[in-house]
Amino acid sequence: MRSLAGQNLARFIEARLDEEAGLARRCDGDGCGEWSAHGHTVDFCQADLAGFHPTIALHVALYDPARVLCEFRPSGAVRG
């Protein structure tokens, strides 16, 4: 059995993960494919956005909504 503090922490983490998953779902409405970086440009499937430092472009592409949703699938780790 978890302590009250542990239960509160688990609820807090679950709420933050739910928020991130919800945002990812709203960003990937058409399921267009995978976001990718090409030098200074991030390809968001629907449009390209240039002007990033290449390292930042790679970081942005890692937040592809489909990838984020795979990471946030309920695993039961927080829910106990």
Stockholm file with secondary structure:
# STOCKHOLM 1.0

chainA/1-80         MRSLAGQNLARFIEARLDEEAGLARRCDGDGCGEWSAHGHTVDFCQADLAGFHPTIALHVALYDPARVLCEFRPSGAVRG
#=GR chainA/1-80 SS CCCHHHHHHHHHHHHHHHHHHHHHHHHTTTCCCCCEEETTEEECSSCEECCCCHHHHHHHHTTCHHHHHHHTSCCSTTTC
#=GC SS_cons        CCCHHHHHHHHHHHHHHHHHHHHHHHHTTTCCCCCEEETTEEECSSCEECCCCHHHHHHHHTTCHHHHHHHTSCCSTTTC
//
